[in-house]
Amino acid sequence: MTDTTVPAPTLPRIWLVAGLAALSLITVTAASLWHLRREALTSQARELSVLSLALADELERGLESVEIGLQAVRLELRIGELLPEAGEIAGKRYPHELKLPLASQLWVIDRRGRLLAASSPALTPNPAGFVPGLPTLSDTDTALSMPFPDIATGAPSVALAVRYNDHEGALGGWLIAALPVEALRGAFSKAAPTTDARMAVFRADGVRLAGSLSHLPVVGVSETLQPPGPERHHDVRLLSDGRERLIAERVLPRFGLTLVLTRDVEAALEPWRDVAWLASSGVMLLLAGLVAAAHRVARAEQRRQDSQAALQTQLSRTNKLESLGTLAGGVAHDFNNVLAAVLGYAEMARQGAADDSRQARQLDQVLRAALRGKSLVERILSFSRSGARSATVFEVQPIIDEVLGLLAASLRHGVVLESRFDAPGMRLRGDATQVFEAVMNLCTNAMQAMPEGGTLTVSTARHAVREVQAVSHGQLEPGDYLALSVADEGAGIAADVMDHLFEPFFTTRREHAGTGLGLAVVHGVVAEFSGAIDVQSTPGTSSAGARFTMYLPESHDALAPEATTPADTPIGRGQTLLVVDDEPALVELAEELLAELGYEPVGYTDPKAALEALRSEPDRYDALLTDEVMPALTGTQLTEALRAFAPQLPVLLVSGYGGPQLAARAAAVGVTRVLAKPLQRGELAQALDQLLSSTKTG
């Protein structure tokens, strides 16, 4: 029996990859949430700043209107009728209407504080409560009083005072106007962003005139969200006085006032906390899924170690890490570029080292390690179904004959193998090994469905699709297809099982210790070939059994030539090659390697610049060597664009991703040959020699 024991490091490596993935996920999520928190606070601070500017502007305009009204009354006193003696009109109304915008009361008092005129019987505010003090008030200043209750409504009011002079130019007294404190708040009650927002207006001496804040916030700054810029009189800060608050201040120097807006940080961050909770829950679910996936993979690996069938063991090895492969595929692609540089420079260094030297032995170790890394990347990309598999044109009938030859030698008692082939010479483009695996899995599945014996039928036919056709598992686009069917005479497939047929690790044959990977492999192969699967079964009837039909797109291209292995590394003859890759290190490596192989390389990291170089000098270059995955233009897009002016230029496409889809796309735009990263020196030399030789011959 073949020993299928997995080396000890395999299972720990699974958990290492899962742990690194989990750590990366947590780190990225935490960094993103912290950034969103900062953005949320900055946005709220900006909104608070804009609102404070609007309210300050409204307040200043309102106070200026009252001040202008007082100045108008002062002018009237100066040029109008002389005021009667104070003793004659004390306590009486001023003869003219005293009406000002926003003002609810108006008083005229002389320099001794005696009331000369008033708009109502209300008592004048205390002259000593004004800032700046009334005796020191200049002709251009305005003083503000302490808040005082309105005699009519009881609501708090604030008074503004301006000086007026007598006819000789000396201090005559003061004009005082009262306005409701609520007027200082302006439109705040309607424009407040949330219920936790607070507003207050403070006098120059720190006395609060309006609002709900008891004093100006003076605690230390813990975090600056928006530092003050030139000519700004406010600062948006994150302060802490037991509760963190966002503060926006606006100073009105004309009236000696400071307007303050605040918001609780806790309230401002409420939407962010909802996002953080959802993100954290999602991360926990992803981590749980990652652990579950790693656990399932580990269990599948353990089952593979106990498998008795060598073929089933191989299929298990191919698919056991499928769920983890998608996660690792992107990392493996980037690692491919690093590995290409290591392998390329190590090979060049080895060429210059003496065979028996210490340096040569050390470089041999580096090359062996790099090749092991290449093998690891290929396996990871294989799990994620994004690796650059071998994609050639091949005839399918010999593959089926090989499978049936192997099965005929190991058929269990009572199983009869029949075949019917109606598609001679049918060709496919892709990996022939995958077709072998898919047919072998379907036949093995059919034999397991007939424990008491029966007929296993394998057939092929050509199938033309003229419009989109739906089958049980997928749909077929218009085109020519190979219909490859495997039928059994077993008990059939129950309806509740049909939906789970191609799920990895799903099996109904517990007594046979099935891994549940066989049909998953079939599904993966059909997906690689851009085909579909049709499953037909009628359990419980006289014609019970199941028929699996794979529809694979037919290729009309010529068969790929058989590979040869030349003994020596071909050397170029000074041909000029254009090299394009978005990784500068790989361009530099390719230039050195190609120069050593006898070529004249010209490297570009920008595919658009390379296209312009080709367009300006199309006859300068003998071939194009390009990467596929690049940000500005992909290799296939670059090839398609240059075919307009260089239809015969050979193109060698190199990629870590691929498969039949890439091969078909490359062939459609005129790519001459596709190779998988990372390239070895000999492989590249052989490919270029064949590419340029065939071009010269043609």
Helices and strands as residue ranges (DSSP letters): H 10-79, H 86-89, E 105-110, E 115-118, G 127-129, G 134-136, E 143-144, E 148-149, E 156-165, E 171-180, H 181-185, H 188-191, E 198-203, E 208-211, E 221-226, E 236-240, E 244-252, E 257-264, H 265-268, H 270-305, H 310-319, H 322-351, H 358-383, E 392-395, H 396-408, E 415-422, E 427-430, H 432-448, E 454-465, E 469-471, E 474-476, E 479-488, H 495-498, G 510-512, H 518-528, E 532-537, E 546-553, E 576-580, H 584-596, E 600-604, H 607-616, E 623-627, H 635-642, E 651-655, H 660-669, E 673-676, H 681-697
